[in-house]
Amino acid sequence: MSPCPATAFLLIPLLFCALSCCNGALPQALVLNVTQDSATLQYIAQIQQKTPLQTERLVLDLTGDFLWVQCDNATYKSSTYRPVRCRTALCKEAKSIACGDCFGPAAPGCSNNTCGVFPENTVTRTMTGGDLSQDVVAAYSTNGKNPGPKVTAPGFAFSCAPGFLLQGLARGAAGMAGLSKARLAPPTQLFGASASNRKFALCLPSTGSNTPGVLFFGNAPYFFLPGIDASQRLSYTPLLNNPHYKNQYFIGVTAIQIGGNSITIDPARLKFDSEGKGGTKLSSVVPYTTVATPIYSAIRDAFVKAAKARNITRVASVKPFGACFDTKTVLSTRIGPSVPTIGLVLQKNITWSIFGANSMVQVSNGALCLGFVDGGADPVTSIVIGTHQMQDNLVQFDLAASRLGFSSTLLGSETTCSNFNFTSTA
């Protein structure tokens, strides 16, 4: 079997190079399991990397431009590791502005004439220098119903990073998996910049779930037991291009409703300005939707008023939340606590409905709190949609079509993000 040509990078899907170049079998999709760390509330995906293959736990980061892992202190051992040299085509794809040398013994993360990049821990907002590198990665293909055969790539690009960058991440995490629009982030690196299946779908398990959620890359139906194709439940809104944060996922919120009634908001805050401030984006490292103070106050006050009309009793607030309620006065339903629905009205006049399972947080046996957080008077982004609001929602990031698909809660369809069947058919 002849080796794949070196020109394959970003011209054909590198992950499937050995398959697509050599025997023509190109998987349409990949699948990874996703779990939540109970201490940090971060979401972790498991990939296989190195030779021999080892499982790496990586914190998911929707704003990260590439995958990065710790390499220093002899933590990275692989017979197939290789650094990316300065001024190569791959280094240019990374938009590198640095070329590094190392004065210690040659090792992963320490070599001369190496393409320099800047891995970032977006939890602690720490950035440092790192070496662009390549190595084997592996994942399972899928037909959307089960995992299929494992496929590998000999030259997946990632960054080595020093161990201190792990501070603030979940225990046992080896780094972060960037999922942004950048060319070296997995969605584009896996399938190529012009591929029609350059998309991924995220279905996060609920807090406390003992079974994983799922991350799909590529084209596939998204089946959850008992045989529900959640792709048929998606509504779509455009992904917006913020020139100052061009690789992040912004959407156009045009109004916010509480219990079906629109609240009064300065419309200027719902758009990003010439400096990129304002607007709405999605984050996988922010646990609860964080909102600029003027918008947060309007949401909180309208929610409290609508809850009172349902005879729901307010109790003392529990930080970081600003409105909490007596659980004895809140009924339970299939889609969570029976509270006023929060609606994000989006471009194309569609609404992302946030029901009780995603709007409320149980902080004690006696108190439920509105799971939105005050982000301050003048944050960079007016609304950052957090992971609690995405739990048990299928969210598809379609980079090829520049649109976001969302299902709203799957609980109403009598399934959850934990109901993907990870039993392999290979």
C-alpha positions as CSV (number, residue, x, y, z in Angstrom):
1,M,0.0,0.0,0.0
2,S,1.6,3.3,-1.1
3,P,1.9,6.2,1.3
4,C,-0.4,9.2,0.9
5,P,1.2,12.2,-0.8
6,A,2.5,15.0,1.3
7,T,0.3,17.5,-0.6
8,A,-2.7,15.9,1.0
9,F,-2.8,18.4,3.9
10,L,-5.9,20.6,3.7
11,L,-6.5,19.5,0.1
12,I,-8.0,16.2,1.2
13,P,-9.1,15.2,4.7
14,L,-5.8,14.3,6.4
15,L,-7.4,12.2,9.1
16,F,-8.6,9.8,6.5
17,C,-5.5,10.1,4.3
18,A,-4.6,6.5,4.4
19,L,-8.1,5.5,3.5
20,S,-9.1,8.1,1.0
21,C,-5.8,8.0,-0.9
22,C,-5.2,4.3,-0.8
23,N,-8.5,2.4,-0.9
24,G,-11.0,5.1,-1.6
25,A,-13.1,4.6,1.6
26,L,-13.8,8.0,3.1
27,P,-15.9,8.0,6.3
28,Q,-18.6,10.6,6.3
29,A,-18.5,11.2,10.0
30,L,-16.7,10.6,13.3
31,V,-18.0,10.2,16.8
32,L,-16.5,11.0,20.2
33,N,-18.0,10.6,23.7
34,V,-18.3,13.7,25.9
35,T,-18.5,13.7,29.7
36,Q,-18.8,16.5,32.2
37,D,-16.3,17.0,35.0
38,S,-18.3,17.5,38.2
39,A,-15.8,19.7,40.0
40,T,-15.3,22.3,37.2
41,L,-18.4,21.7,35.0
42,Q,-16.1,21.5,32.0
43,Y,-16.8,19.1,29.2
44,I,-14.3,16.5,28.2
45,A,-13.8,14.6,25.0
46,Q,-11.6,11.6,24.6
47,I,-9.4,11.1,21.6
48,Q,-6.6,8.6,20.8
49,Q,-3.2,10.0,20.0
50,K,0.5,9.0,19.7
51,T,2.2,5.7,18.8
52,P,1.3,3.5,20.5
53,L,-2.2,5.0,20.7
54,Q,-3.1,6.5,24.1
55,T,-6.4,8.0,25.2
56,E,-6.2,11.8,25.9
57,R,-8.8,13.7,27.8
58,L,-9.3,17.2,26.3
59,V,-11.5,20.1,27.5
60,L,-13.8,21.2,24.7
61,D,-13.3,24.8,23.6
62,L,-15.6,26.3,20.9
63,T,-13.3,29.3,20.7
64,G,-9.9,27.5,20.4
65,D,-8.0,27.5,17.1
66,F,-6.4,24.1,17.4
67,L,-5.8,21.1,19.7
68,W,-3.1,21.5,22.3
69,V,-1.6,19.1,24.8
70,Q,1.1,19.1,27.4
71,C,4.5,18.0,26.1
72,D,7.1,19.1,28.6
73,N,8.7,17.1,31.4
74,A,8.8,14.0,29.3
75,T,5.0,13.7,29.5
76,Y,4.6,13.2,25.7
77,K,6.1,10.0,24.4
78,S,5.4,8.8,20.8
79,S,7.5,7.3,18.1
80,T,5.6,9.1,15.4
81,Y,5.8,12.7,16.8
82,R,7.4,15.3,14.6
83,P,7.7,19.1,14.9
84,V,6.5,21.4,12.1
85,R,9.4,23.4,10.7
86,C,9.4,27.1,10.2
87,R,8.3,28.6,6.9
88,T,6.6,25.4,5.7
89,A,3.2,25.4,4.1
90,L,1.6,24.0,7.3
91,C,3.3,26.7,9.4
92,K,1.8,29.3,7.1
93,E,-1.7,27.7,7.5
94,A,-1.2,28.2,11.2
95,K,-0.6,31.9,10.6
96,S,2.5,31.6,12.7
97,I,4.5,34.8,13.5
98,A,7.2,33.1,15.4
99,C,10.0,30.6,14.8
100,G,11.4,28.8,17.9
101,D,14.6,27.2,19.1
102,C,15.1,25.2,22.2
103,F,18.3,24.9,24.3
104,G,17.5,21.7,26.1
105,P,17.7,18.1,24.9
106,A,15.6,17.4,21.8
107,A,12.1,16.2,22.7
108,P,8.4,16.8,21.9
109,G,7.9,20.5,22.6
110,C,11.7,21.2,22.4
111,S,13.3,21.4,19.0
112,N,15.0,24.0,16.8
113,N,13.6,25.7,13.8
114,T,10.1,24.9,14.9
115,C,6.9,26.7,13.9
116,G,5.7,28.8,16.9
117,V,2.0,29.1,17.8
118,F,0.2,30.4,20.9
119,P,-1.9,27.8,22.7
120,E,-4.5,29.4,25.1
121,N,-6.3,28.2,28.2
122,T,-9.6,30.0,27.7
123,V,-10.7,29.0,31.2
124,T,-8.0,31.0,33.0
125,R,-7.4,33.2,29.9
126,T,-3.7,32.3,29.8
127,M,-1.7,32.2,26.6
128,T,1.9,31.0,26.0
129,G,4.2,30.0,23.3
130,G,4.1,26.4,21.9
131,D,5.5,24.3,19.1
132,L,3.3,23.3,16.2
133,S,3.6,19.6,15.9
134,Q,2.1,16.5,14.1
135,D,1.3,13.0,15.2
136,V,-1.1,10.1,14.8
137,V,-4.6,10.6,16.0
138,A,-7.5,8.1,15.8
139,A,-11.3,8.1,16.2
140,Y,-14.2,6.0,15.4
141,S,-16.3,6.5,12.2
142,T,-20.1,6.5,12.6
143,N,-23.2,6.1,10.5
144,G,-25.0,8.3,13.0
145,K,-26.4,5.3,14.9
146,N,-23.3,3.5,16.3
147,P,-19.5,3.8,16.2
148,G,-18.0,2.0,13.2
149,P,-14.4,1.1,12.3
150,K,-11.6,3.1,13.8
151,V,-9.7,5.4,11.4
152,T,-6.3,7.0,12.0
153,A,-4.3,9.9,10.6
154,P,-0.5,10.0,10.5
155,G,-0.1,13.7,10.6
156,F,-2.7,15.6,12.6
157,A,-1.5,19.1,13.5
158,F,-1.6,20.2,17.1
159,S,0.4,22.4,19.5
160,C,2.7,21.3,22.3
161,A,2.2,23.3,25.4
162,P,3.9,23.6,28.8
163,G,2.3,21.9,31.8
164,F,1.4,25.1,33.6
165,L,-1.2,25.9,31.0
166,L,-3.3,23.0,32.4
167,Q,-4.0,25.0,35.5
168,G,-7.7,25.5,36.0
169,L,-8.7,22.6,33.7
170,A,-10.4,19.4,34.9
171,R,-8.3,16.9,36.8
172,G,-6.7,14.5,34.3
173,A,-7.1,16.8,31.3
174,A,-4.1,16.7,28.9
175,G,-5.1,19.9,27.1
176,M,-7.9,21.5,25.2
177,A,-9.6,20.6,21.9
178,G,-10.3,23.8,20.0
179,L,-13.4,23.7,17.8
180,S,-13.4,27.1,16.2
181,K,-13.6,28.1,12.6
182,A,-9.8,28.2,12.3
183,R,-8.2,26.1,9.6
184,L,-6.2,23.9,12.1
185,A,-9.2,23.3,14.4
186,P,-10.6,19.7,13.9
187,P,-13.8,20.7,12.0
188,T,-11.7,22.1,9.1
189,Q,-8.6,20.0,9.5
190,L,-10.5,16.7,9.4
191,F,-12.5,17.4,6.2
192,G,-10.8,20.3,4.4
193,A,-11.6,24.0,4.1
194,S,-14.0,23.5,1.1
195,A,-15.7,20.3,2.1
196,S,-19.5,20.2,2.3
197,N,-19.3,18.0,5.4
198,R,-17.2,20.6,7.3
199,K,-19.5,20.6,10.3
200,F,-19.8,19.2,13.8
201,A,-22.7,18.6,16.2
202,L,-22.5,18.8,20.0
203,C,-24.9,17.1,22.4
204,L,-23.9,17.7,26.0
205,P,-25.1,15.5,28.8
206,S,-26.9,17.0,31.7
207,T,-25.1,17.7,35.0
208,G,-25.0,14.6,37.1
209,S,-25.5,12.2,34.1
210,N,-23.7,8.9,34.5
211,T,-23.6,8.3,30.8
212,P,-21.7,10.4,28.1
213,G,-23.1,12.8,25.6
214,V,-21.7,12.9,22.1
215,L,-19.7,14.9,19.6
216,F,-20.1,14.2,15.9
217,F,-17.8,15.5,13.1
218,G,-19.1,15.4,9.5
219,N,-22.3,14.4,7.7
220,A,-24.5,11.9,9.5
221,P,-27.9,11.6,10.9
222,Y,-27.9,12.0,14.7
223,F,-29.8,9.0,16.2
224,F,-30.6,8.7,19.9
225,L,-32.4,5.8,21.6
226,P,-35.1,4.9,21.0
227,G,-34.5,5.5,17.3
228,I,-35.0,9.3,17.2
229,D,-33.1,11.2,14.5
230,A,-32.5,14.5,16.2
231,S,-31.2,16.1,12.9
232,Q,-34.8,16.3,11.8
233,R,-35.6,18.5,14.8
234,L,-33.0,21.2,13.9
235,S,-33.9,24.8,13.2
236,Y,-31.3,27.0,11.6
237,T,-30.0,30.5,12.0
238,P,-27.0,32.2,10.3
239,L,-23.5,32.2,11.9
240,L,-22.3,35.8,11.9
241,N,-18.8,36.9,11.1
242,N,-17.4,39.2,13.8
243,P,-14.2,40.6,12.1
244,H,-12.5,41.0,15.4
245,Y,-13.2,37.4,16.6
246,K,-13.6,35.8,13.2
247,N,-13.1,32.2,14.3
248,Q,-15.8,32.3,17.1
249,Y,-19.4,31.4,16.8
250,F,-21.7,34.4,16.9
251,I,-25.5,34.4,16.2
252,G,-28.0,37.2,15.8
253,V,-30.3,37.5,18.8
254,T,-32.9,40.1,17.8
255,A,-35.2,39.9,20.9
256,I,-35.6,38.0,24.2
257,Q,-39.0,36.7,25.5
258,I,-40.0,35.7,28.9
259,G,-43.2,33.6,29.0
260,G,-43.9,34.7,25.4
261,N,-43.6,38.4,26.1
262,S,-40.7,40.4,24.7
263,I,-38.6,42.4,27.2
264,T,-37.2,45.8,26.7
265,I,-33.5,45.8,25.7
266,D,-31.2,48.3,24.0
267,P,-31.0,46.8,20.5
268,A,-27.5,48.2,20.1
269,R,-26.2,45.7,22.7
270,L,-27.6,42.7,20.6
271,K,-25.2,43.6,17.8
272,F,-21.4,43.8,17.7
273,D,-20.0,47.2,16.9
274,S,-17.0,48.2,14.8
275,E,-14.6,47.0,17.5
276,G,-16.3,43.6,17.8
277,K,-18.0,44.4,21.1
278,G,-21.5,43.2,21.9
279,G,-23.6,40.5,20.2
280,T,-24.1,36.9,21.2
281,K,-21.7,33.9,21.0
282,L,-21.6,30.3,22.2
283,S,-19.1,29.0,24.6
284,S,-18.2,25.5,25.9
285,V,-16.1,26.7,28.8
286,V,-18.7,29.1,30.4
287,P,-21.1,26.9,32.5
288,Y,-24.0,29.4,32.7
289,T,-25.2,32.0,30.1
290,T,-23.5,35.2,31.1
291,V,-25.2,38.5,30.1
292,A,-24.3,42.2,30.3
293,T,-25.9,43.8,33.3
294,P,-28.6,45.9,31.5
295,I,-29.9,42.8,29.7
296,Y,-29.4,40.5,32.7
297,S,-31.5,42.8,34.9
298,A,-34.3,42.9,32.3
299,I,-34.3,39.1,32.1
300,R,-34.2,38.6,35.8
301,D,-36.9,41.1,36.6
302,A,-39.3,39.8,33.9
303,F,-38.7,36.2,35.0
304,V,-39.4,37.0,38.6
305,K,-42.6,38.8,37.7
306,A,-43.8,35.9,35.5
307,A,-42.8,33.3,38.1
308,K,-44.8,35.3,40.7
309,A,-47.9,35.1,38.5
310,R,-47.5,31.3,38.7
311,N,-47.4,31.5,42.5
312,I,-43.7,30.5,42.5
313,T,-42.2,31.9,45.7
314,R,-38.8,33.7,45.5
315,V,-36.2,32.9,48.2
316,A,-32.8,34.3,49.0
317,S,-30.3,34.4,46.1
318,V,-27.4,32.0,46.0
319,K,-24.2,33.2,44.2
320,P,-23.5,33.5,41.3
321,F,-27.3,33.5,40.6
322,G,-29.5,36.6,41.1
323,A,-32.9,35.0,41.4
324,C,-33.8,31.8,43.3
325,F,-37.1,30.1,44.1
326,D,-38.7,27.7,46.6
327,T,-38.7,24.2,45.0
328,K,-41.9,23.3,46.9
329,T,-43.7,25.9,44.7
330,V,-42.4,24.7,41.4
331,L,-44.0,21.8,39.6
332,S,-41.9,19.2,37.7
333,T,-42.5,18.3,34.0
334,R,-40.8,16.1,31.4
335,I,-38.8,19.2,30.2
336,G,-37.8,20.3,33.7
337,P,-39.2,22.6,36.3
338,S,-42.4,24.3,35.2
339,V,-41.2,27.9,35.0
340,P,-41.7,30.7,32.4
341,T,-40.0,29.8,29.1
342,I,-37.1,32.0,27.9
343,G,-37.1,32.6,24.2
344,L,-34.0,33.8,22.2
345,V,-35.5,35.2,19.0
346,L,-32.9,34.8,16.3
347,Q,-32.4,35.9,12.7
348,K,-34.9,34.5,10.3
349,N,-37.5,34.9,13.1
350,I,-36.9,31.6,14.7
351,T,-36.8,31.1,18.5
352,W,-34.5,29.0,20.6
353,S,-36.8,28.0,23.5
354,I,-35.1,27.5,26.8
355,F,-37.3,25.4,29.1
356,G,-36.9,24.7,32.8
357,A,-34.3,21.9,32.5
358,N,-32.0,24.5,30.9
359,S,-33.1,27.7,32.6
360,M,-33.0,26.5,36.2
361,V,-30.2,25.2,38.4
362,Q,-30.8,23.1,41.6
363,V,-28.6,24.6,44.2
364,S,-30.0,22.8,47.3
365,N,-33.0,20.6,48.2
366,G,-35.0,23.8,48.8
367,A,-33.9,26.2,46.1
368,L,-33.9,26.4,42.3
369,C,-32.1,29.4,40.7
370,L,-32.4,31.1,37.4
371,G,-29.2,29.8,35.6
372,F,-28.1,33.1,34.1
373,V,-25.2,35.1,35.4
374,D,-24.6,38.9,35.5
375,G,-21.6,39.5,33.3
376,G,-21.0,43.1,34.3
377,A,-21.9,46.5,32.8
378,D,-19.7,46.4,29.8
379,P,-18.4,43.0,28.8
380,V,-16.8,42.3,25.4
381,T,-19.7,40.1,24.4
382,S,-23.2,41.0,25.5
383,I,-24.5,37.5,25.7
384,V,-22.4,34.3,26.1
385,I,-24.5,31.2,25.8
386,G,-23.1,28.7,28.3
387,T,-23.1,24.9,28.5
388,H,-26.0,24.6,31.0
389,Q,-28.3,26.1,28.4
390,M,-27.0,23.6,25.8
391,Q,-27.4,20.5,27.8
392,D,-29.7,17.9,26.2
393,N,-29.9,20.1,23.1
394,L,-28.4,19.0,19.8
395,V,-26.4,22.0,18.5
396,Q,-24.9,21.7,15.0
397,F,-22.1,24.0,13.8
398,D,-22.3,23.9,10.0
399,L,-19.2,25.7,8.8
400,A,-19.7,24.9,5.2
401,A,-23.2,26.6,5.1
402,S,-22.3,29.2,7.8
403,R,-25.3,28.3,10.0
404,L,-26.1,27.1,13.4
405,G,-28.7,24.3,13.9
406,F,-30.4,23.7,17.3
407,S,-33.0,21.4,18.4
408,S,-34.1,23.0,21.7
409,T,-34.5,20.4,24.5
410,L,-34.6,16.7,23.4
411,L,-36.4,15.9,26.7
412,G,-39.7,16.7,25.0
413,S,-38.9,14.0,22.4
414,E,-38.4,11.5,25.2
415,T,-34.7,11.2,24.7
416,T,-31.5,12.9,25.9
417,C,-27.9,13.5,24.8
418,S,-26.9,10.5,26.8
419,N,-28.9,8.2,24.6
420,F,-26.5,7.7,21.7
421,N,-25.7,4.0,21.4
422,F,-21.9,3.7,21.8
423,T,-22.1,0.0,21.1
424,S,-19.7,-0.5,18.2
425,T,-20.9,-2.3,15.0
426,A,-17.3,-2.8,13.7
